Amino acid sequence: MSYVIWVAGFGAAAVIFLWLRDARIFYRTRLPGYRKAAYQGVIFGVLGTLGVICTLADLELLGLGLILAALYLQGRVVREKVWGNEGTVKRLFGSAVRLRANKK
């Protein structure tokens, strides 16, 4: 087993983690930019998983290229600013302020 397979696995895990973080932020804030990022994250997660499969099938450069493309495209989605001076841990796990309904 080559170290490239481990790199591909961690890259695909990063793609899926970022997708789940965007989905959590959308669930809490209902912002349209995070909605689009969460929906497109499904496609990027599949692309990253396909990259791992290609890497396992001895197509290492193609697999790593697919994972890199998934990470690049995921970063290109325009999102709203949801954090001010929060710490790194809150940003890492996607802790955002919830929007509350108008209840009396």
Summary of the structure (lengths in Angstrom):
residues: 104
radius of gyration: 16.1
end to end distance: 60.9
largest distance: 61.1
contacts: 298
relative contact order: 0.19
helix: 71%
strand: 0%
